Amino acid sequence: MKKIALLSIIILNVISMQAQTNVSGGIYQNATWSLAGSPYIVNGSIVVFPGVTLNIQPGVEIRINNQTSSNIYIETRGIINCVGTDALPIKISAMYDTTSTVAWQGFVCTSSQGGVLNADRVEISNAYFPFSYESIPATLSYTNSKFIRCFQAVTVGTNLNLSGCEFIDNEVGVYGWSNFEIDNCLFKENTTALYVWATALTMTNSNLIDNQVGLSFNSISLGSVSISDCQFSNNLLALNYPNNGLVENCVFTNNGTAIQAAYYCEILNNEFFYNDLAIQASVDAEIHDNLINNNLGGIVIEYVTSVQDSPEIYNNEICSNINFAVNNNTNMNYSLLSNCFCDLDSTGIEAMIIDGYDDIIKGLINYQIYDSSCTNLLGTVIKYGAGAGINENALELKFENPVANGFLVFTDESIDAIEIQDLSGKTYYFSSAGSGKFDIAILPAGFYILSSANGISIKKGLVKG
């Protein structure tokens, strides 16, 4: 029995030795790396010479022996066909230090000598540049491929089509200038998932999860951007500088900043939950019909220097955010009517809006009050514009907001009586206690309209603290 067991071990060792092929150096005639010869152990750099074709069969495993050097590469000056199938992808990885993004150099296509590199349906790991082209083809397409722990997984300069691909734990997943078509892809645990100068970009049904930076645009897109039906979760920065396009039907959860610097961009019908900041609205952003709930911060308006460049923000549900619902970080006024803040009390809403009432360098914000269903309008709070000012020709009257029980009016004329209305239209009448002071202690905290003084019609917003 011992002899039989020993013989079995010897046979298994022989089979194991036969099922491995060591390769390095030049390939001077047509060759095939077959599944039968797999895995192929690359002990040194390989060059496929002009006029020669290397075919790598589906299912082959290529292991880079990087124990002594990280400079190993596989170069083609002829043709390399490295195309797997969905069932049998070609797998390429380092043998040692498999957590490194620069354990070996990757494939190199020297097109000036006639090099052609065809690669798809692969799983490639640990390469500095997995597929490097001296002259990048007009279109790069990858389907159901995986790029894992590479330095710069895909570099493009023209057109890129990605379908069903995974980019995991790379320094950069996708980098370059291009027309991008991305569908049903996963970007996970990358330092930067996509860093692009986009002529145009369409991304659908994709997930960006646990990246430091998800999708970042470097400059204004020349064509259009369309991002739809995607999920952005647990990224430090999910989407940076979306511009000249549309972001719709996406879910943003647990990110640091969900959308930064929205610029000439429509943000429509998305969900934002549990982010540190949901949206930074910038020049000519159009933000509407989104759910912006339970974030630390809802919307901050920034980097807008002229009224004509102001963002439009309407028909959003902005509720239960912790630090603020809206922060107006400009000196301009905004009317954010038709947004629902899920609070029946203007005092509660006012506490979640940071504007000129909190800091005089900021502009003011008008808003509306809806019921808990966000369908029935209960009132409108006007701090500036029509209905918020006074009739300066009739009476010059000033006071500081918010006001306390002792409401003090500053004016050159003696004010004996005032009328104050709440948002339901109920009117309260007060007589002066002298020197322009009125006791309004009976008013609950909230927003009101100073409707008249000495019988002269006035409409000016008043916040009772």
C-alpha positions in Angstrom: 0.0 0.0 0.0 2.9 2.4 0.8 4.4 1.8 -2.6 1.1 2.5 -4.4 0.7 5.7 -2.4 4.2 6.8 -3.2 3.7 6.0 -6.9 0.5 8.1 -6.9 2.4 11.0 -5.4 5.1 10.7 -8.1 2.5 10.6 -10.9 0.7 13.6 -9.5 4.0 15.5 -9.3 4.8 14.6 -12.9 1.4 15.8 -14.1 1.8 19.0 -12.1 5.2 19.6 -13.7 3.9 18.8 -17.2 1.0 21.2 -16.7 3.3 24.2 -16.3 5.2 26.0 -19.1 8.1 28.4 -18.4 8.6 31.1 -21.0 10.8 34.2 -21.6 12.8 35.9 -24.3 11.9 36.4 -28.0 9.1 34.7 -30.0 10.4 34.4 -33.6 7.7 32.2 -35.1 4.0 31.7 -34.7 3.1 30.3 -31.4 0.1 29.3 -29.3 -0.2 29.3 -25.5 -2.7 26.5 -25.0 -4.9 25.6 -22.2 -3.0 22.3 -22.0 0.2 24.1 -21.3 -1.3 26.4 -18.7 -0.2 28.0 -16.5 2.6 29.9 -18.3 5.3 31.1 -16.0 6.9 34.3 -17.4 10.4 34.3 -15.9 11.6 37.3 -18.0 10.3 39.8 -20.5 8.9 38.5 -23.8 9.0 40.1 -27.2 6.8 38.9 -30.2 8.8 39.9 -33.2 7.4 41.5 -36.4 5.4 39.2 -38.7 4.9 36.7 -35.9 1.6 35.9 -34.1 1.1 34.7 -30.5 -2.3 33.3 -29.8 -3.3 32.9 -26.2 -6.2 30.5 -25.8 -9.2 31.1 -23.6 -8.8 29.8 -20.1 -5.0 30.1 -20.1 -3.4 31.4 -16.9 -0.2 33.6 -17.2 1.8 34.1 -14.0 4.5 36.7 -13.9 7.6 35.5 -11.9 8.3 38.9 -10.4 10.4 37.6 -7.5 13.6 39.3 -8.7 12.2 42.1 -10.9 9.1 44.3 -11.4 10.3 45.3 -14.9 9.0 42.2 -16.7 6.8 43.0 -19.7 5.2 41.2 -22.7 5.8 43.2 -25.8 4.3 42.7 -29.3 6.0 44.0 -32.5 3.9 41.4 -34.3 0.4 40.3 -33.2 -0.8 39.1 -29.8 -4.3 37.7 -29.6 -5.2 37.6 -25.9 -9.0 37.1 -26.1 -10.9 34.8 -23.7 -14.5 33.9 -23.4 -17.1 34.7 -20.8 -16.8 31.1 -19.5 -13.0 31.0 -19.9 -11.3 34.3 -19.4 -7.6 34.6 -19.7 -6.0 35.3 -16.3 -2.8 37.2 -15.9 -1.2 38.1 -12.5 2.0 38.3 -10.5 3.2 35.3 -8.6 4.7 37.4 -5.7 3.6 40.6 -3.9 0.1 40.2 -5.3 -1.1 43.3 -3.5 1.2 45.5 -5.5 -0.1 47.7 -8.4 3.4 47.8 -10.0 4.5 44.1 -9.7 5.2 43.9 -13.4 4.9 46.3 -16.4 2.1 44.8 -18.4 1.6 44.2 -22.1 3.2 46.6 -24.5 2.1 47.2 -28.1 4.9 48.8 -30.3 2.7 49.9 -33.2 5.6 51.7 -35.0 7.0 48.2 -35.8 3.6 46.8 -36.8 2.6 45.7 -33.4 -1.1 44.7 -32.8 -2.5 43.8 -29.4 -6.0 42.3 -29.2 -7.2 41.8 -25.7 -10.7 41.2 -24.2 -12.4 39.0 -21.6 -9.4 38.9 -19.4 -8.6 39.1 -15.7 -5.4 41.0 -15.3 -3.7 42.0 -12.0 -0.7 43.8 -10.6 0.4 45.6 -13.8 1.7 49.1 -14.0 -0.2 49.6 -17.3 -2.0 46.3 -18.2 -2.3 47.1 -21.9 -0.1 49.9 -23.1 -0.2 51.1 -26.7 2.4 53.2 -28.4 -0.5 54.5 -30.6 -3.8 53.9 -28.9 -6.4 52.3 -31.3 -9.3 54.4 -32.4 -11.6 52.4 -30.2 -10.8 50.3 -27.2 -13.5 47.8 -26.1 -13.5 45.5 -23.1 -16.3 43.2 -22.2 -16.7 41.2 -19.0 -13.1 41.9 -18.1 -11.5 42.5 -14.7 -8.7 44.8 -13.8 -7.5 44.2 -10.3 -4.7 46.1 -8.3 -3.2 47.8 -11.3 -1.6 51.2 -11.3 -3.5 52.6 -14.3 -5.9 50.0 -15.5 -7.2 51.5 -18.8 -5.7 54.5 -20.6 -7.6 55.9 -23.6 -7.3 58.7 -26.0 -10.2 58.2 -28.4 -13.2 55.9 -27.8 -13.7 53.5 -25.0 -16.5 50.9 -24.7 -16.9 49.1 -21.4 -19.5 46.5 -20.7 -19.8 44.2 -17.7 -16.3 45.0 -16.5 -14.9 45.2 -13.0 -12.2 47.6 -11.7 -11.1 46.7 -8.3 -8.4 48.2 -6.0 -6.5 50.0 -8.8 -4.7 53.3 -8.3 -6.7 54.6 -11.3 -9.4 52.6 -13.0 -9.9 54.6 -16.2 -7.8 57.5 -17.3 -7.8 59.6 -20.5 -9.4 61.7 -23.2 -12.3 59.9 -24.9 -15.9 59.3 -25.9 -16.9 56.9 -23.1 -19.6 54.3 -23.3 -19.9 52.5 -19.9 -22.6 50.0 -19.0 -23.1 47.5 -16.2 -19.6 48.0 -14.7 -18.3 47.8 -11.1 -15.7 50.2 -9.8 -14.7 49.3 -6.3 -11.9 50.2 -3.8 -9.9 52.2 -6.3 -8.0 55.3 -5.3 -9.7 57.0 -8.3 -12.2 55.0 -10.3 -12.4 57.3 -13.4 -10.4 60.4 -14.1 -11.5 61.7 -17.5 -11.4 64.6 -20.0 -14.6 63.7 -21.7 -15.6 64.6 -25.2 -18.8 62.8 -24.3 -19.7 60.2 -21.6 -22.6 57.9 -21.2 -22.6 55.7 -18.1 -25.5 53.4 -17.2 -26.3 50.7 -14.7 -22.9 50.9 -13.0 -21.8 50.8 -9.4 -19.1 52.9 -7.8 -18.4 51.7 -4.3 -15.7 52.3 -1.7 -13.5 54.4 -3.9 -11.6 57.4 -2.6 -12.8 59.3 -5.8 -15.5 57.8 -8.0 -16.0 59.7 -11.3 -14.0 62.9 -11.7 -14.2 65.2 -14.7 -11.0 67.2 -15.3 -12.6 69.9 -17.5 -15.7 71.0 -19.3 -17.1 68.2 -21.6 -17.2 69.2 -25.2 -20.2 67.1 -26.0 -22.6 65.8 -23.4 -22.6 63.8 -20.2 -25.3 61.3 -19.3 -25.1 59.3 -16.0 -28.2 57.2 -15.2 -29.4 54.3 -13.1 -26.0 54.1 -11.3 -25.2 53.6 -7.6 -22.5 55.6 -5.8 -21.8 54.3 -2.2 -19.2 54.8 0.4 -16.9 57.0 -1.7 -15.0 59.9 -0.2 -16.0 61.9 -3.3 -18.6 60.2 -5.5 -19.0 62.5 -8.5 -16.8 65.5 -9.2 -17.6 68.3 -11.6 -20.4 66.8 -13.7 -21.0 69.3 -16.5 -22.9 69.8 -19.8 -25.2 67.0 -19.2 -27.6 65.0 -17.0 -27.4 62.9 -13.8 -30.7 61.0 -13.3 -32.2 58.0 -11.5 -29.0 57.4 -9.5 -28.6 56.6 -5.8 -26.0 58.3 -3.6 -25.5 56.8 -0.2 -22.9 57.1 2.6 -20.4 59.2 0.5 -18.3 62.0 1.8 -19.5 64.4 -0.9 -22.0 62.9 -3.3 -21.9 65.5 -6.1 -19.2 68.2 -6.1 -19.3 71.3 -8.3 -22.4 70.6 -10.4 -21.8 72.9 -13.4 -24.2 73.4 -16.4 -25.7 70.1 -15.3 -29.2 68.8 -14.7 -29.5 66.7 -11.6 -32.9 64.9 -11.8 -34.8 62.2 -9.9 -31.9 61.0 -7.8 -31.8 59.8 -4.2 -29.3 61.2 -1.7 -29.1 59.5 1.8 -26.5 59.6 4.6 -23.9 61.6 2.7 -21.7 64.2 4.5 -22.8 66.5 1.7 -25.4 65.7 -1.0 -24.9 68.4 -3.6 -22.6 71.3 -4.2 -24.6 73.4 -6.7 -22.6 75.7 -8.9 -23.0 77.7 -12.2 -26.2 77.0 -14.0 -27.0 73.7 -12.3 -30.6 72.6 -12.5 -31.5 70.5 -9.5 -35.0 69.2 -9.3 -37.2 66.3 -8.2 -34.6 64.7 -6.0 -34.9 63.1 -2.6 -32.2 64.7 -0.4 -32.8 63.2 3.1 -30.8 62.3 6.2 -27.5 63.7 5.0 -25.2 65.8 7.2 -25.6 68.6 4.7 -28.2 68.9 1.9 -27.4 71.5 -0.7 -24.7 74.1 -0.6 -24.7 76.9 -3.3 -21.1 77.9 -4.1 -18.8 79.4 -6.7 -21.5 81.5 -8.3 -20.5 85.1 -9.0 -23.4 86.5 -11.0 -27.2 86.2 -10.7 -27.5 85.1 -14.3 -25.3 82.1 -13.6 -27.3 81.0 -10.5 -28.5 77.4 -10.1 -32.1 76.5 -10.2 -33.3 74.4 -7.3 -37.0 73.2 -7.3 -39.4 70.4 -6.6 -36.9 68.6 -4.3 -37.7 66.9 -1.0 -35.0 68.1 1.4 -35.7 66.6 4.7 -34.2 65.5 8.0 -30.7 66.6 7.2 -28.5 67.1 10.2 -26.5 70.3 9.8 -28.4 72.1 7.1 -30.9 71.7 4.4 -29.6 74.5 2.2 -26.5 76.7 2.8 -26.3 79.8 0.6 -22.5 80.3 0.4 -22.9 83.3 -2.0 -24.0 86.9 -1.5 -26.9 86.5 -3.9 -30.6 85.9 -3.0 -32.4 82.7 -4.1 -36.0 81.8 -4.3 -36.2 78.1 -3.6 -39.9 77.8 -3.8 -41.6 74.5 -4.4 -39.0 72.5 -2.4 -40.4 70.6 0.5 -38.5 70.6 3.8 -40.9 68.2 5.7 -41.5 70.6 8.6 -44.8 72.3 9.3 -43.1 75.0 11.4 -41.2 77.8 9.8 -38.9 78.0 12.8 -37.7 74.5 12.2 -37.1 75.1 8.5 -35.4 78.4 9.2 -33.0 76.6 11.5 -31.9 74.4 8.6 -31.4 77.2 6.1 -28.1 79.1 6.3 -28.4 82.5 4.7 -28.2 86.2 5.4 -30.2 85.8 8.6 -27.3 83.8 10.0 -24.4 85.6 8.3 -24.7 89.0 6.7 -22.2 88.2 4.0 -24.7 85.7 2.6 -27.8 86.3 0.4 -31.3 85.5 1.5 -33.4 82.5 0.7 -37.2 82.4 0.1 -38.9 79.1 0.6 -42.3 77.4 1.1 -43.9 75.3 3.8 -45.7 72.0 2.8 -47.5 69.4 4.8 -45.8 66.1 5.7 -46.9 64.6 2.4 -45.1 67.4 0.5 -48.2 67.9 -1.6 -50.2 70.6 0.1 -48.8 74.1 0.3 -49.2 75.7 3.8 -47.3 79.0 3.4 -44.6 81.0 1.7 -41.7 82.7 3.4 -40.6 85.7 1.5 -37.4 87.4 2.7 -36.6 89.4 -0.4 -38.3 90.5 -3.6 -42.0 91.1 -4.1 -43.9 90.9 -0.9 -40.8 91.1 1.3 -39.9 94.8 1.0 -41.7 97.9 2.3 -43.3 100.9 0.6 -40.3 103.2 0.8 -42.2 106.1 -0.6 -44.7 106.0 2.2 -42.6 104.9 5.2 -39.0 104.0 5.9 -38.9 101.3 8.5 -36.2 98.9 9.7 -35.8 96.1 12.2 -33.4 93.3 12.9 -34.2 89.6 12.3 -34.8 87.4 14.1 -36.8 89.3 16.8 -37.5 88.6 20.4 -40.6 89.3 22.6 -39.6 93.0 22.6 -39.9 93.9 18.9 -38.0 97.1 18.2 -38.8 99.2 15.1 -36.3 101.8 13.8 -37.8 104.7 11.9 -37.7 108.4 11.6 -41.5 108.6 12.3 -43.3 107.6 15.4 -45.0 104.2 15.0 -48.0 103.7 17.3 -49.6 100.5 15.9 -48.6 97.6 13.8 -50.3 94.5 12.2 -48.6 91.2 12.0 -49.9 88.2 10.0 -49.0 84.5 10.4 -48.7 82.2 7.3 -52.4 81.2 7.6 -53.4 84.9 7.2 -54.4 85.4 10.9 -53.7 89.1 11.9 -52.4 90.2 15.2 -52.6 93.9 16.3 -50.1 95.5 18.6 -49.8 99.0 20.1 -46.5 100.7 20.9 -45.0 100.6 24.4 -43.0 103.7 23.4 -39.8 104.4 21.4 -40.8 102.0 18.6 -41.0 99.0 20.9 -43.8 96.4 20.7 -44.5 93.5 23.0 -45.2 90.5 20.8 -44.7 87.8 23.4 -48.0 86.2 22.5 -46.6 85.1 19.1 -45.2 81.6 19.0 -41.8 81.3 17.4 -42.0 81.2 13.6 -42.2 83.2 10.5 -44.6 86.2 10.1 -45.4 89.1 7.8 -45.3 92.7 9.2 -48.3 93.7 7.1 -48.8 97.4 8.2 -47.6 100.2 10.4 -49.7 103.2 11.4 -52.2 101.9 8.9 -49.7 102.0 6.0 -49.5 98.7 4.0 -46.1 97.0 4.5 -45.1 93.5 3.7 -41.9 92.5 5.3 -40.7 89.1 6.6 -40.3 88.8 10.3 -38.8 85.8 12.2 -39.9 85.4 15.8 -37.1 83.6 17.7 
